[in-house]
Amino acid sequence: MLVLSGIAIIIIGFALGVNPLLVVTVAAFASAAAAGFGPVEVIAMIGKAFVSSRFMAVAWLALPTIGLLERAGLRERARDVVRRLRGATTGRVLLGYMMLRQITAALGLTSLGGHVQMVRPIIAPMAEGAEERDEASPLDPETRDHIRAHAAAVDNIGVFFGEDVFIAVGSILLIRSILEQEGIIVAPLHVALWAIPTAMAALLIHGARLLMLDRRLKARRG
């Protein structure tokens, strides 16, 4: 049971607001010590795990790239593009991105979107720019946060319901394994096909919410 002491350390450390990296490191060493491993062996195991899964760190290369683009004015350019489109509204911009996100996720291209790569630097400024053009004044903090929350939501909903349509995705295999445990044998292709109506329903339901968002923003301006 002493091996599980790392879990207790994590819970206590997070509850006290201690630096998460320090808490996890101490927890790892505590559990390893309880299991009979020395400090050198623990460091060797951490290094081996990092090297064997180093491809997972490739995504972090996007962070400095996005930072440089934002510093060069990416958010301002995205906002200006929407301001020049008369028919673009906040809801329509977000609905268009949600449709694109769902379609690409259904094709297995889940990495084409995301909060860091798309929502923060491009989609949220575009949605804000559409409302700023109609309002002809800077947005108040509450409205700006409301629009940003919707921008983050469309990315989550689009990829969540779109990726299940792609047969070679982890969620399909998870669904299949759970059904098999209950004695229900299904082919991954059938699971993917039955995910299509769910994805369409999600698009219609949340699309209606986005159009209602336009009405609420218009009523607030009036």
PyMOL commands that set and color helices and strands:
alter all, ss='L'
color gray80, all
select helices_A, chain A and resi 2-16+20-34+39-52+54-71+74-83+90-106+110-112+115-135+141-165+170-181+188-221
alter helices_A, ss='H'
color red, helices_A
deselect
rebuild
show_as cartoon
